[in-house]
Amino acid sequence: MPSIAVVGQSSILNSDIEDFENASSLTVKDPNQVLVPGSGAAQSFPGDQGESDLDVEWSGGMAPGAEIFFIYTGSDTNFGVFDSVGIRRRRKNWKISSA
């Protein structure tokens, strides 16, 4: 099964992704959410969350059946999207769909 890594700097709600999948007649499949170690607790940042939702939704829409990994940073504002990319780079079999 192909896998796609989407990187971000805000947590997302699986219900947002599921709503998109249902509205698009896609199979409902939650992404695997990976919080960057040491980046704090999972936290939503409004502008970033919406962008991450879109990235995850369309990754799944363009590659139905792919395993989606959403790698994101937490509440520590010293961390950002580039820290998420760093985790992704350690997983060579993941493809970046958004950075």
C-alpha positions in Angstrom: 0.0 0.0 0.0 1.4 3.4 -0.9 1.9 5.9 1.9 2.0 9.7 1.9 3.4 12.0 4.5 1.8 15.4 5.0 3.6 17.8 7.3 2.1 20.6 9.4 2.3 22.6 12.6 -1.2 22.2 14.1 -3.2 19.3 15.2 -6.3 18.3 13.1 -9.6 16.8 13.8 -10.3 13.4 12.3 -14.0 14.5 12.0 -13.0 17.2 9.6 -11.3 14.7 7.4 -14.2 12.2 7.7 -16.7 15.0 6.7 -14.7 15.6 3.5 -14.4 11.9 2.7 -18.2 11.4 3.2 -19.0 14.5 1.1 -16.7 13.3 -1.7 -18.0 9.7 -1.6 -14.6 8.4 -0.5 -13.9 5.6 1.8 -13.6 7.0 5.3 -10.0 6.4 6.6 -8.5 8.4 9.3 -4.9 9.6 8.8 -2.1 8.4 11.2 -1.3 11.4 13.2 2.3 11.7 14.4 3.2 14.4 16.9 6.9 15.5 16.6 8.5 14.2 19.8 9.4 17.0 22.3 7.3 19.6 20.5 4.8 19.9 23.3 1.2 18.8 23.6 -1.1 18.4 20.6 -2.7 21.9 19.9 -4.7 23.4 17.2 -3.7 26.7 15.6 -6.7 28.0 13.6 -5.0 29.1 10.3 -2.6 26.2 10.3 -5.3 23.7 11.1 -7.4 24.7 8.1 -4.4 24.4 5.8 -3.5 21.0 7.2 -7.1 19.8 6.8 -7.0 20.7 3.1 -3.6 19.0 2.6 -4.7 15.8 4.3 -8.1 15.7 2.6 -6.8 16.2 -0.9 -3.9 13.8 -0.4 -6.4 11.1 0.4 -8.7 12.3 -2.4 -6.0 12.1 -5.0 -4.6 8.8 -3.8 -7.5 6.7 -2.5 -6.4 3.8 -0.5 -3.0 5.3 0.4 -2.0 5.4 4.0 -1.8 9.0 5.0 0.6 10.1 7.8 0.1 13.6 9.2 3.2 14.7 11.0 2.8 17.9 13.0 4.3 19.9 15.8 2.7 20.7 19.2 2.2 23.6 21.6 5.9 24.6 21.9 6.2 27.5 19.5 9.9 26.9 19.1 8.9 24.1 16.8 7.4 24.4 13.3 6.8 22.7 10.0 10.5 22.2 9.3 10.7 20.0 12.4 7.9 17.9 10.9 9.9 17.6 7.7 12.9 16.4 9.7 10.8 13.5 11.1 9.6 12.7 7.6 13.1 12.5 6.3 13.9 9.8 8.8 11.1 7.7 7.1 12.5 7.2 3.6 9.4 5.4 2.3 7.1 8.4 2.9 6.5 10.9 0.1 6.1 14.6 0.9 2.8 16.0 -0.4 3.0 19.3 1.4 5.7 21.3 3.2 
